[in-house]
Amino acid sequence: MIKWSSELELGYPEIDIHHRVFLKTINKFLQELDGGIDDLKENLENLLYFLTDYVETHFAEEEAIQKKINYSAYAEHKQTHQKLRDELEGLKRKYWELVHDSSDLFLLKLFISNLKEDLINRWIKHTKNEDQLIFLNYDEDAI
């Protein structure tokens, strides 16, 4: 489980709320990893659907804020978002091609383990390194 910390706080309420929801959802998923294969698949599919919706909503709002505050690295950050979208789509494809129809519990747990490590590490890195830069010196009156 990941705990919310001041290192993840950006100081922009709407985005911090998005990040807290993301963290809460991931933690809930991680707490539900003890079920059988059908339960695991259902939880994983729910997570993948959530992530798809979350990414679109969150990235759109974050990019709109970047435009409003004339964030100098907007184009690069938008490219990073697109790369993350593409990686999520690739992950979903792998799940549907390799895991969804399989009854191999080891394969499913391996997929979840890799997803968990990759997802959490990428999210923390993106939030702490790239998102922090957006809000480092923004003018609250500009939004």
Secondary structure, 3 states (H helix, E strand, C coil): CCCCCCCCCCCCHHHHHHHHHHHHHHHHHHHCCCCCHHHHHHHHHHHHHHHHHHHHHHHHHHHHHHHHCCCCCHHHHHHHHHHHHHHHHHHHHHHHHHHCCCCCHHHHHHHHHHHHHHHHHHHHHHHHHHHHHHHCCCCHHHC
